[in-house]
Amino acid sequence: MGDVDDSLAALAEPARGCLQRVIAAARRIVPDAEEGRSYGMPALKLDGKPLIGVAAAAKHLSIFPFSPGVVDAVAPRLEGFSLSKGTVRFTPDHPVPEDVVEEMVRLRQAEIRK
């Protein structure tokens, strides 16, 4: 296993399953992404740069696409979610739609590879 899988395995359900779905979607889009850490959190990396990270806090889960531009691009599709510069917060009861996760990964991949 690696940093991401090990970190997620240590979480309790339902947080573990929610964050594993985010990582699985990212791996489908960018199968050559590597496990690592960025800003202290488990993250997938592409070409040595952070692609997408995830974290669990006491009252929410977070997706970090490491790009305010990516969050801004998908914000219209995330009404009702807590957003900030580079972060999308959600709960297991209100997960980020998979197509939006996939779009965040595609957009971040494009930023890294431009």
NORCOR-V772407 format. One record per residue. N is the residue number from 0. OMEGA is omega in whole degrees, -180 to 180 (999 if undefined). D_CENTER is the distance of its C-alpha to the mean C-alpha in Angstrom with 1 decimal. Layout:
n	omega	d_center
N	OMEGA	D_CENTER
N	OMEGA	D_CENTER
This chain:
n	omega	d_center
0	-179	18.2
1	-177	16.1
2	-177	14.1
3	-178	11.0
4	179	13.3
5	-180	15.7
6	-179	13.5
7	180	12.3
8	-179	15.9
9	-179	17.2
10	175	15.6
11	172	17.8
12	3	17.3
13	-178	16.0
14	-178	13.0
15	-178	12.8
16	180	13.0
17	-178	10.4
18	176	7.6
19	177	9.5
20	177	9.4
21	-179	5.7
22	179	6.5
23	178	9.9
24	180	9.1
25	-180	7.7
26	176	10.8
27	-178	13.0
28	-177	12.4
29	-175	12.6
30	180	14.6
31	177	15.9
32	-179	12.7
33	177	13.6
34	177	12.4
35	177	12.9
36	175	12.3
37	-176	11.7
38	176	13.2
39	-178	13.9
40	176	10.5
41	-176	9.5
42	168	7.7
43	-178	8.5
44	178	11.1
45	-179	13.3
46	178	16.9
47	-179	16.3
48	-180	13.8
49	180	10.2
50	179	8.1
51	178	4.4
52	179	4.4
53	178	4.7
54	175	8.3
55	175	11.1
56	-176	13.9
57	-174	17.3
58	-180	16.9
59	173	13.3
60	-178	9.7
61	170	7.1
62	180	3.7
63	175	5.0
64	176	5.8
65	-178	8.9
66	174	11.2
67	180	13.2
68	178	14.5
69	179	11.4
70	178	11.0
71	-177	14.8
72	-178	14.9
73	-177	13.0
74	179	14.5
75	-180	17.6
76	-176	15.8
77	177	14.2
78	-180	17.6
79	177	17.7
80	176	14.3
81	-179	14.2
82	170	13.0
83	-177	13.8
84	176	13.8
85	-177	10.3
86	172	8.7
87	-180	8.3
88	-178	10.0
89	177	11.1
90	177	13.4
91	179	14.1
92	-178	17.0
93	-177	15.1
94	175	11.8
95	179	9.9
96	-176	11.9
97	180	10.8
98	177	12.5
99	175	10.5
100	180	7.1
101	178	9.5
102	177	11.0
103	-180	8.1
104	179	7.9
105	-180	11.7
106	180	12.2
107	177	10.5
108	179	12.4
109	178	15.4
110	-177	15.3
111	-173	15.2
112	-177	17.9
113	999	20.2
